Amino acid sequence: MTRRGRVAFAAVAAALVLLFGGRWVAVRYTEHAWYADLGLGAMYWRLLVRQTAWRLATFVVATAWYAANTLTVCRSIGAVHLPRRVGNLEIAEAVPRRWLRWLAIAVAVLLGLATAYSFGDIDQFVALYRDSVPFGVRDPVLGRDAAFYLAQLPLLELLQLAAFLSALLAVLFTAGLYFLTGSLTLTQRRLRITSHARVHLTAALAVLALALAWGFQLHAYQIVGGGGHLHGALSPADRAIRLPAANALALVALVVAAGTGLMLRAARTQWVLFLWALLLAAVLLGRLIVPALGEVWTTAAAPSAAEDRWIERGFGVGDVARRALPARPDLPAESLTTIGDVASGLSPWSGEPGLLEALLPQAVGDTAFYRVWTAGVDVYPGSDGRDRLVALGVAQTNPLLVRRATPRPEWGEVHRGPLAWGGPLYAVDASPVAGSPRFLDGLGPADSAGASAHPITGAPPAIRFLPQPADLAIVGPDQGTVTDPAPGLVLGGFVRRLLFAWALQSPPLLGARTSAADRVLFWRDVPERLARLYPFASFDDPRPVLDAGRLVWLADGYLASERFPLAPQVQWRGEDVNYVTAPYVAAVDAEHGTTRVYLRPDAPPFAAAVARASGIEPLPADSVPAELRAHLDFPAGLAGVRASALARLARDTAGAGGAWAVGWDDTLLHGDVGLLRPAVVLLNLGEGLRAWSLVPLTDGTGTHLAAIVASSADAHGALETRLLVPPAGAILAPDIVARRLAATPAAVALRALAAPEGRVQEGRAVPIPAAGTVAYVRAVFATEQRATEPLELRAVAVAAGDRLGAGVDARDAARAAARGDAEATEPSDGAMAAARAAFRSLDSAVRGADWARFGRAYAELRRALGLGPVEKP
């Protein structure tokens, strides 16, 4: 290489090092500054050193393994000549052997880098293995503690996979090199191999056989830990065939490894091929043919009581209390009044995600299409001192929609102006009352429902940390005080700003739009924040909680695994799991970004150990502030899991078994119990009024209600689930009741009112225990213009015994059921129901000042009353 070529090569190499190395330094600096701002700077360096050390160890071991193989191949190569033209002559020039050695080392380094990158998360598995604590229960099949399957088996699987892939790649790669160099040939249908190549490949095959033996031995643990053929649980064929076969295959692989090793000195290539053919045949018989025949010949056995206990442990339903519910067929008027009062505690938005978020922009007059809303329902004291369900809603800018806006807002407006922040905060009465949302002035004894939409009093002055994806934001030096400084990282000098801009890919941080005194907020949306801080858990969407003027985002955290022993698997948020628990609660202050993760009072020690493996020591349950503790609701993602587990167990109050199923059709459409949203109702089930999440279960025929799974969090935040069981065959299933309610004149009138340009969406029939029976409540949403107007709550229907009723709220519907309005068959009653629906739309349009909708509703009211259209003068 000429001098000019060497200079060019050095320049390109320096540019690449600066580009990638500088980017790496900028990202590490920015990450450390972010963690240090949260008081976790030492934890960040500790985790970075741990990750780097294990990646380096993986790289060294893998490189040494591949270098041993490539250098061994290099030793077998004689002289290598490359053609070279000198003038008109072509000569063969010998390649120096040191070049071959450096080439072999370079190939090994590349393979080592690929291995270290592929298994870059090994440090997390090692930490989980090291910090795990016993679960306290041992499986009866292999005698291992449940923590072995949850925390230790994943590391063993990862190490075995790395060993198997490395051994297999070494065999294939070296065999290919020997074939290219002529040490391994196939001539006249005979395999010819040199002594050097034979010894090398034989040793590599022995290592591969050892890796296979390790994998077969681990396969027995995988079968017990969620790998059975009864949706993860063990089948009779698993116990009788697959488990013994796994141990037998491990023994066969060890014999093959030993036999292959003995062939290192004896030149018996045919014996090596025979041993591997024997191993291949054993694998086909033991892993495929015999187990498949066993599944056909054996009959499925009913789950035993021992297996039921593992289901209970995996899904946290072992201590579920069962309570018998009465079902009175005759309901006096006072019972219907009580049912109306209890049904008023149902949140119509809890089981209908997205409806309230779509309704709020129109209700508050927010016409910016690039703003999205987040709402959450929780319990707050009302003006009368009694608890009530309240929905808090806050808007924020969607960065993706801003980029598509025409004209696009200025950078400063989006990142440091009004569009950078969330708010204002609105509170909506979450009672089932038809019409536009009823907004509240505030939360507490002095709140009152207002007719116009306005932010609540006592809201935080700035909502800087948001529940949905958000871009970085700039906080000016004038937005803080000495006692209450503004959050964020000071931009500072040019070098610091350059590193921030490089890591965040935001060049404006270097321009005139910002100054050295400004502070930058990044990774400020709650999902991104929690994913970086607490990668060991998955979290629900954050919900807003207002506490003494502080807005806090609360998110329930889960641990899930597919490796819990002997328990069947369910689909939970796109994954097949047989262990789900919700031991964590994360809280993020919306103004200052203070982030904490707490353990629930009933969290197992295993959950704290998992957190420590990621460098986090979660705060104990008694450190949760009392104001926040009152808002620790039951996790939404756990209700469907527990309902599905109890349906599998199918035990009534007498202990008799059966076949139950989740009673709402939406779970049948996707099969994912983690996406099921329960109905939230304020109920008094013996310990005072509190929010309960309800999920119905139906019997095997799907015609009657088998049970109600009621879940709640007590005053300390501990999770509690109850199984409320009515008499068999006494209460109809939710789907049947929903069809009956859909046939009432009020529901028919609403559908007629919405046609042809409108839309009607009827909610789920929610069973509620009240007045000595089980009553059903259903919300009906409608709009006359689906393209321009969101769905509003238009009616509430109640079914109790043989009585049906519909009204503007639950109490009105209960009174209609007492009168028997919904069961009347005269045309006048149907016309009256249509008139009531039209009047509700008319009243809603007046309150919302929507005069176009007012005209349509007025015309429908005249038509329902038989007055005909308005005559033009």
N, C-alpha and C positions, 0 to 999 in steps of 0.2 A: 504494500500500500504506500503510495506516495505521501509526501509531507502534507500536500494540500488535502488529500483524502483523509489523512488522520485528523487534521484540523476540523474538517467538515463533520466527521464522525463524532469527534468530541463535542462539537457545538450542538449537534442533534441530541446526543446523549444528555448533555447538560440541560437542554430545553425540556426534555422529557422528565428528567429528575425534578426540575423546578416546577413543571406543570403538575405532575401527580404528587410529588412530595410536598409542594406548597399547598396544594388542595388538602392533603391529609393533615398537615399542620394546622391549617385554618379551621378545619372541621373539629379537630381535637381541642383547639383553643376555645372555639365557640361553645362546644359542649361543656367543657370544664367551667367556663364562665357562667353558663346557665345553671349547672348543678351547684356551683359555689354560691350563686345568688339565692338558692333554696337552702343553703346550709349543708350541702351534701358534697362539697368539693373533695373531701378526703375519701368518701365512698367512691366517687368517680375514678380517682386515681387507683384505688384498690382494685376495682373491677377491671379497669383497663390493663393494669399489670397482670392480673390473673388471666385475662383473655389472651394477652400477648404471650405470656409464658406458656400456656397450653398450646397455642398455635405454633409457637416456636418448637416446643417439644414434639408436636405432631410432624412438623416439617423435618426436624432432624432425624427422627426415627424412620419416616417414610423415605427420605433422601438416602439414608444409610442402607435401607433395604434395597431400593432400586439401584443404588450405586454398586452394591455387592453383586447384583445380577448383571448390570451392564458391563462392569469391569471384568467380570468372569467371562462374558462373551468376548470382550476385547482381547483377552489373553489367548483366545483360540484363533484369532485372526492372524494370518501371516502377513506378508508384505502386501500393501495396497498401493496400486499404481493408478495414477490419473493421467489421461492424455494431455499433452501440452504441445502447442505448435510454436516452432522456432523457425522463422522464415518459411521456407517451403517444406520443412521437415516436421513430422509429427513424432514426438518421442513420448515414452511412458515414464513419468516421474514418480518416485516412491513417496508416499505420504509419511511424514515422521510419526513414529508411534506415540509421541507425546500429544500430537494433535488428536489421535484416536482416543487416548485416555481422557483428554479434556472434553472431547465430544461426548464420551460416555458419561462423564460427570455432569455435563450440561443437561443431557437428557434426564438424568436422575434428579437434578435440581428442578427441572420443569415438572416432572411427575410429582415430586415432593411438594411443590407449590400448589399444584392442583389438588393434592390430597389434603393439605392444610386448609385450603379454601373450602373444599367440600365438607370438611368436618370442623369448620370454624367455631361451632357452638359447643364443642366438647367440654369447655370449661363449665358451662351451665349444668350439664349432666353430672360432671364430677362433683360440683358443689351440692347438687341435689342428693346425690348418693351419700356424700360425707355428712350432710346436715340432717338427713332424715331421722325421724324418731319412730319407734315402734307404734304401730296402729293399735295394737292391743288384742287383735283377733288373728287366728291362724286358720288357713284353709285346711279342711279335713283330708284333702287328696295328697298333697305334697308336703304339708306341714309347715308352710312358709307364712310369715306374718304378711298382712295386707300391704304394709309399707314396702316390702321387698318388690312387689309387683308395681306399685305406684311410683317409687322413687329410685330403686336400684336396678330393676330389670331394664329400664330404658338405656342406662349407660352400658350394661352388658351387651344389649342388642347393638348399640352403636359401635362398640369395640369389635364385636364379632363381624359386623358388616365391613368395617375398615380392614380387618385382617383377611376376610374372604376376598374382598375386591383387590387388595394389594397382592395376595398370593395368585389369584386368577390372572390379573394383569401381568404379573411377572412371568407366569408360565406362557401365556399367549405371546407376550412381547419377545421374550428370549427365544421361544420356538421360531417366531418369524425371523429374528435376526440370524439364527443358525441356518434357517432355510435359505436366506439370502446369501450367506457366506459359504454355502455348500457343505456345512457340517451335518445338515439334516436333509436327506434326499429321498425321493421315492422313485426307484427304478425297477422296471419289470415287476411291478406290483409288490415290491418288497421295500420295506423301510430300512434305509441304511443311515447309520448315525455314528459319529466319531465317539471315541471313548470319553473325551472331555465334555462334549455336549450331552452324552448319556448321563454322566454323573450329575451334571448341573441340573438337567431337567428332572431327573429322579428326585433330587433333593427338594426342588421346588414343588413337585407333586406331593411329596411327603408333607410339606408345610400346608399345602392346600387341603390335604386330607384331614389334618389336625383342625384347620379352620372349619371344615365341614362337620367334624365330630362335635366341635363346640356349638355350632349352630343347631344340630339335631338335639343336643342336650338342652339348649335354651328353648327349643320348640315345645318341649313338654311344659315348661313354665308359661309359654305363650298360650297354649291351649287352655290351661287353667285360668290364666289371667285374661279372659275376654276373647279367646280364640276358639271357643267351642262352636259347634254347628247348630245350636239352638239359639240363634241370634246373639251369640257370644257366650251363652251358658253351655254346659257340657251335655252332650247327648249320650245315649247308651253306647253308641259306636265310639265316641271319644274315650269313654272310660275303658271299654273292653278292647279296643283296637289301637286308636291313635296314640294314647299315652304309652302303652307298652312298645308300640312300633317306634316311637321317638327314641326311647332308651335303647332299643335294639339297634336302630340305625346309628346311634352314637357309638355303640360298641363295634359295629361293623366298620365304621369309618376309622376308628382307632386301630383295628386290625389291619386295615388297608394301609394306614400311615406307617405302622410298624413293618408290614411286609414290604412296602415301597422303600423304606429306609434300609432294609436288609439287602435290597438289590443294588445298593451303592457300590459294593465290591464285586458282586457276581454279575457278570454280563448276561443278564436274562431279561431282555426287553420284553419278550413275549409274556413273561410272568407279571411284569408291571401292567401290561395291557389287560391281562386276565383279571388281576385284582381290581382294576378300575371298572372293567365290565361287570364284575360281581357287585361292586358298589352301586353302579348305575341300575342294575336289575333290582337290587334291594330297595333303592329309592323309589323306583316305579311301583314295586309291590307294596312297600310300607307307607308311601305317601299318597298314592293314587288308587290303585286297583283294589287292594283289600279294604281300605276304609270306605270306598264307594260301594262295594258289595255289602259291607257291614251296615251302611245306612239303609240299604234296600231290605236287608233281611231282618234287622232289628226294628222293633216298634218303639215309638216315642213314649217315654214314661212321663207320668204327671210329675210336676215339680214337688219335691219333698219339702218337709218342714224346714230342714237344714238349708236348702236352696232358697226358700222364702226368706230366711233370715239374712242371707247375703244380699238379696234384693233390697231388703229393708235398710241394711247398712250402706249399700252403695248409693241409695237415693234419699237417705235420711228420713225414712218413714217408720222406723222401728218403734218409736214411742208415740205413734198417732193414737189419740183417744177416739173411741167409737161411741157415738151417742145416738140413741133411737129418737126419731122424730115422729110425732103424731101426724095424722092426716085426717082431719075432720071433714066428712062429706057435706055436713050441713053448716052453713056459715051465717050467723045472725048479722044484723046490720052493724053492731058494734065491732064485730070481728073485722068486717070490711073496712071500717074506719081505722082500726089498728093497722091493718095491712097497708092502707094508704099512707099512714104516718111512717111505717117502716120502709116502704118502697120509696119514700121521699129521700132516703139516704143513699140511693143508687146513683152512681155517676154515669150518665149516658155516654161520656167520652172515653171511659176506661177501656171498653172493649172495641172501640172504633178508632184505631190510630189514624191520625192525619186529618180528621174532620174538624176538630177545634183549631188546629194550626192553619187550615185553609179558610176557616170562617173569621178568624181574628183580623186579618188585613182589611177586609171589607168593613168589619164592625168598627174599627178604629180609624178608618179613612186612610190607610196606608196604601198608596197607589204605586210605590216603587217596586217594580217587578223583580229587582235584584235583591230584595230583602226576603229572608225566610224566617219562619217563626218556630219557636220551641215552647211547648206547654207541658205542664205536669200537674197532676191532681194530688192534693194532700189535705190533711185535716187541720183546721184552725178554729179557734173559738169564735162564735158569732156574737152579734150584739146582745142576744139574750143569755149569753154565757154558755150555751150549749155548743158542742162541737159540730162543725159543718164541713162539707167537702168544698174546697176552693181550688180553682185552676189558676195557676200563675202562667202568664205568657210574656215572652220577650222576643223581640226581633233582632236580627243581625244581618249584615251584608254577606251575600254569597259571592266569594271571589270569582268563581267561574262565570256567574251571570254578569258580573261587572265587566269582565273582559269581553263579553259579547254585546255589551250595551252600545248603542249608537245615539249620540256621541258618548264616548267613554269618559267617565269622570276623571278629573286630574289626579295625579299620584298623591298629592298632599291631601286632597279631599278624602281619598280612600284609606290612606295610611295614618293620617293624623287629624283629619277633620271629622265631621259628624258620622260619616259612613264607617269609620274605623271602629266604632264602639257599638255596644248593644243597648237596647232600651228604646223608650222608657218601659217600665214594668206595669203590666195590667193584671188585675185580679178579677176573676169571673166566678159568679156563683155557679157551682157545679151541680146543683140540684136539677132533677129532671123537670124543667119548666119549658114549655113550648115558646117559640118566638126567638127574637134576637138575644144574644148573650146579655145577661144582667151583670153589669160591672159593679165593683165595690169601691168605696172611697178609701178603705184601708182594711187592715187585718187586726182583729181584736174586738174588745167590747164596744168600741165606738164605730164599727164599720156599718155601712148601709148600702143597699143596692141602689144604684143610680140609673137613670134612663139613658144618659149619654156616656159615651166611651171616653174615659180620661184616666191617666195614670194614677196609681194609688199613692196616697200620702205616706211618707216615711220610707220611700224607696231609696236605695243607695244613689249617691250623686253620679257615679260613673260605673258602667259595666264594661270592664276591660277584658275579662277572660270569659270566653264564649263556649257554648255547648256544641257548636258545629264547626267544620273546618273554617279557618280564618287566616288571613295573611298577617305579616308582621305589622306592628303599629309603633308610632313614635309618640312619646310622652314628653311634653315641653318642660323646661325647668320651673315654670311658674305653676305647674299642676300639683305641687306638693308643698308641705310645710316642714318646719324643723322637727315637730313632734310626729308628723305623719308624712314621711317622704314618699314621693311617687315611686311606683314599682318600675322594674326594668333595669337594664344594664346601660351604664353611661357609655356613650360612643367614644368620647375621649379623643386622643390624637389620631394622626393619619394611619399609623401602622395598625392600631386596634380597629379602626373603622374599615381598613382594607381587609383585615382578616374576617371581620363580621360580614362584609359585603361579599367576599369570596365564598365563604361557607354557606351563606343564605341565598347566594345568587341574586343579590339586590344591589346593582350599581348605584341607584340614587342615594345610598348611604354615604357615598363619597362626594356627592354634589352639594349644591347650594340649598337644597331642600331641607338639609339637616345641619345641625351645628354640633360642636364638641360637647356642649352641655346637655344635649337631648339624650333621652333614654329610649332604648329600643326594646320592644316586647316581641318575642317570637316563640313559636311552639306554645301558643297561648290558648288554643282550643283544648277543651277538657279531654276528649279522646286521645289526642296526640300526647298531651301531657301525661296522662295515666299510662299509656303504652310505653313511654320512655322510662318512667319512674318505676313502674310495677309490671314488668313484662311477664311475671309468673302467673298473672291472673287475667281473665277477660272480664270486661265491665259492661254493664247496661248503659244505655243512653243516659246522660246526666239529666236530672230533673231539678228545677229551681225550688229553693226553700228560702223563705224570708224569715229572718230571725233578728228582731230588735233593730231593724234598719239595715241589716247586713244580708246581702243576697249570697247564698251559698249553693254551689252545685253539688248534689249528692249522686253518687253512682255506686250501685251494688257490684261487688266483685266476686267472681266464681273461680273455683277450681274444678276442672273436668278431666277425665282420663278414660281411656278405653281398656285399661289394664286392671280393673278391679276384679278379684277372683270370683268365679262361679256366678256372677250376676249377668243377666241378659242385657243386651245393648239397646239403646234407643237413639233416634236421630235428634241431635241437639245442636241447633245453629250450624247445620251443615256437616256435623261430625257424628260418627257412631261412638257413643260413650256409654259406660255403665257405672260411672261414678260422677256425681255432680253435687257440689255443695257451695254455699254462698257465705263464706266466713268473713269477708272483708266489706268495709264501707269506706269509700274515698270521698273526701270533702275538699272542694276547691273554692276559696273565697273569690267572688266575682269581681271585686274591686282591686284587691292587692295580690291575688294569685297564691296566697298561702295554701299549701297542699298537705293534707294529712291522710293516712290510711289507718283505719281502726279495725280491730278484731271485734266480732260480735261476741256477746257473752257465752254463747254455746259453741264457739269455734273450737275445733279439735286442736290438740298440740301439733298435729301434723301440719296444719295450715300455717302456724307460726314458723315451723321449721322450713317450709317451702319458701316463705318470704325471706328468711335469713339466708337461704342459699343464693338469693339475688342481691344480697347486701342490705336488705331493708329489715328493720326491726319494727313491726307494726305496733301501734299504740294499743294498750289494753282497753277493754270495753269500758271500764270505769273512768277513763280519761275523756270520753265523749262529752262535750258540753251538754248540760241538761236541756238547753233549748233545742239542740240538734237531735238529742236522743228521742224527743217526742215525734220526730219526723222519720225515724228509722222504720220504714214500711217493709212489708214482705216483698222480697225481690220478684219482679215480674217474670224473669226467666226461669224461676224455680217452680212456679205454680203448675205448669204443664207437666214438668218432670214428675212431681209428686203425684199428680192425678193419674198419670200413665202408670206409675209404679203401683199405686193402690188398685188400679183397674186390673193389673196383672195378678195381684194377690187375690182380689175378688173375695173378700171376706166380709160378711155382714156382722151385725152385733151378736149373733148367736154362734159365729165362727164357721158357718156353712160356706162352702166355696161356690163359685159360679163363673160365668163369663161376662165381664163388664167391659165397657168401652167409654172413651171420652165422648160426652154428649153433644158437642158442637161440631158442625160439618167442616169448619175451616181447618181442623186438624187432619181431616181425611184428604184434603186437597194436596197438602204438601208433606204430610207425615212427620213434620218437624215439631216436636213438643216444646222446643225452646222458643218458638215463635208464637205460641199460644198466649193471648193476652186475656187474663181473667177479668171478671167483673168485680169492681170495687164497690162495696156497700158498707155503710155505717150500721153496725149491728151490735146488740147487746146479747152475747151468748153466755152471760153469767158473771163477767168481770168488768162490767161497765161498757159504755159505748166506745167502740174503736173500729178502725177500718179493717174489713175482712176481704180477702180475695177468694172468689167463689168460682169453682169449676164443677159442672155436673157430670155424673157418670150414669150411663144407661145399662139396662140389663142385656142379656144375650140376644134377645129378639129386637132390641132397639125401640120398643114401644113404651116402656115405662122407666121412670126415674129410679135408679138403683141406689144412688147416694149423692151427696154434695160434699166435695172436698173444700173445706174452709180453712184458709191459712191467714196468719196475721203475725205481727211482731208485738211482743208485750211491752210494758213500760220501760224495760231495760234494753230493748232491742233484740232479745232472744226470739228465734223463730218458733212458731207453734202451728201445727196442722191438726185438724180434726176431721173425722169422717162422720157426717150426719146422714143417718140411714133411715128412710121412711119405710113403712110396711111394704112388703113385696107386692107389686101390682096395684098400689094405691094411687100413685101419681103418674100422669102421662109423661112421656119423654119430651124434652124441649122442642124437638123438630115438629112433633105433632101439635103441641100447643101453639107454636109459631104459625103453623098453617091455619089453625082456628082463628088466631088473632088477625091474620091477614085477610080473613073473609068478613071481618066486621064492616059495617057500613062506613065508619070513619076512615078505615084504611082504604076501602074501595074509592071513597070520595077523594082522598089525597092522591091516589094514583090517577084518577080522572082529571084532577086539577093540574097535575104536573104534565100530562100529555098535551101536545106531542113533543114540545121542545124542552120539557123539564125532566126531572129524574126523581125517583123515590128510592130510598135505601132503608130497609127495615132491619133494625138491629137484632141481636140475638135475644132469645127468650131466656131470661135470667131467673132461675129458681131462688126464692128467698124464704127462709123459714120465718113465719110470723103468725101470730094469733092461733097457735095450735095446729097449723097446717103448713103446706108449702104453696106459696103464691108465685106466679110468674109475672115478670114485668118486662115490657118490650118498648124500646124507643123507636120512633119512626121519623126519619129525616127526609126532607123533600126540598126541591127548588123548581121554580117555573122556567128558569133559563139556565140549563146546565153549562152553556158555553161561557156565561158571564157572571153567574151568581153561585156562590157555594151552597152546600147543603145546610139547612137549618133544622133544628129540632122542632117538629110540627105537632107531634102528638105522642102521648104515652098511653100504652095499653096495659091492662091488668087482667089476669086470669086467675081465679081462685075457685077451686071445686068446679062446679058447672056454670059459674058466672063469669061473664066477660064484660069489660067496660073500657072505654077510651075517653081521654080528656086532655086538657092542656097541661096537666101535671098529674103526678101519681095520685094525689088526694081526689082530684076531679075524676080520674079514671075509676078509682075505688067507689066513689059515689054513683057513677054511671053503672058500675057492676051491681051495686045494691039495688038500683032502680030497674035493672034489666034492659037498659037502652040498647046495648049491643046485640041482644037476642031478639029484639023486636023485628017483625017481618013486614010491617005496613010500609007502603011507599013513603008516607009522611016522615017516618023515622029516618029512612035513608036520606031523604031530602034535608032533614034537620042536621044530620051528621055532615052532609056536604056543606050546608050553610055554616056550621061551626068551623069546619076546616077553612072555608073561605074567609070567615071573619078573623081567624087567627093570622092568616096571611095578610089581611088588610091591616090588622093592628101592628104586625111586625113591620110592614112597609111604612106606616106612619112614624113609628119610633125611629126607623132608620132613614127617614126622609127620602125614601126611594119612591118617587111619584109614578114612575113607569110601572113598577110592580103594584103600586096602589091601584092604578087603573085596571090592570088585569084582575086583581083580586076583587075589585068592586063589581066588575062585569060578571065574575063567577058567582058572587053573592047574589046579585039580582037573578041570575039564571037559576040558582038553587032555590030561591024563594018564589020562583014562578012569575017574576015581574017582567021578564023579557028584556031586550036590549034598550039602552037609552035612546030615545027618539031625538033626532037633530031638529033644532028650531027652524 
